[in-house]
Amino acid sequence: MKLQDILYSQGFGTRRVCAGLVQQGWVQVSTYGVGGEYVSCTEASADFDADGLQLRVQGVDWPYHEKAYVLLHKPAGTECSQKPSTYPSIYSLLPSPLRQRPSKTAIQGVQAVGRLDQDTTGMLLLSDDGQFIHRMSSPKKHVPKVYQVTTKHPVDEAQASKLLAGVVLDDDLKPVRAAACVVVDTHRLDLTLTEGKYHQVKRMLAAVGNRVEGLHRSQIGSMPLPADLAPGQWRWLSVDDLKVLTTAPA
């Protein structure tokens, strides 16, 4: 695969821009994986095996990924929209190559797998793989997502039982049920859902006579949010991470 095409596929600009980066000496490559020696290349048409290739573009290390799978710790006060209305976009937290990755659709870059409200924090997946996005977000796939809910009023086992039995939301006569509900303390519960309706957690708590004061998504599938990933930080998902994400919790 030509080096300029590799850079283009990773979101470093048009093919002409990528060729210019190479010709101006801004690109180094390592074919020996992480920790391997980087070698400068000024020939845009030079061929490389893209798999396992490590790039260094304008001093920034960038591993080649045919498809991008990213985990972001979403901070409060951000919107899951390319065109936010009030708060900063979560996409502004990502490096430009992730936002510019070419796509067969009209929308470039990675896309959020579902959305979290602007005041909700926690685990958010992003990808440019349409099948992965569908697999993780479709209610038919029943991928569990765990939310740590802080409530305004005390919670008890009676409210938890109602959430497990199912509550009716105002726009849907079919009851919506929690897959699991654990009362952690007087004003905290862990709620597991397998579908994602608009403001679902807030509306479910309102349906049992309570109110959400804080909401944090702590787990998707069998993968918890890494403790060392601070709000606003992101990282690549590994092959093992992807397997864990699609495995139901024990």
Order of alpha helices (4+ residues) and beta strands (2+ residues): alpha-alpha-beta-beta-beta-beta-beta-alpha-beta-beta-alpha-beta-alpha-beta-beta-beta-beta-alpha-beta-beta-beta-alpha
